[in-house]
Amino acid sequence: LTYDDAFTEQAEEQFYRGLFNGSFTNPNGCPIRATHFLTAQYTDFTLVNKYWKMGHEMASHSITHRTDQNYWKGLNVDGWSDEIEGMR
């Protein structure tokens, strides 16, 4: 499973909590987990830490999550670093 964008309290309460409470498992009996592609805006990093400790993978979807290709084409090394490494 993969999820895109902010990891919010609302999404955790309405979707993730019930899905990842251990009642659903993989064929080998292990609980299912997901990869969450995160953005900085609106993300609750306390929840990110909680789910990471549960075994979920957290990935960077950049800080701004801009969709304009010209923005990305025009970035210099420092700009790329800010977008990608800044999420760390």
LINLIN-V654960 format. One record per helix or strand of 3 or more residues. SS is the DSSP state (hx for helix, st for strand). FROM is the first residue (numbers start at 0). LEN is the number of residues. Records with the same first field share a line. If there is no record, write none. Layout:
SS=FROM-LEN  FROM-LEN
This chain:
st=1-3  34-4  56-4
hx=8-11  44-9  68-5  76-11
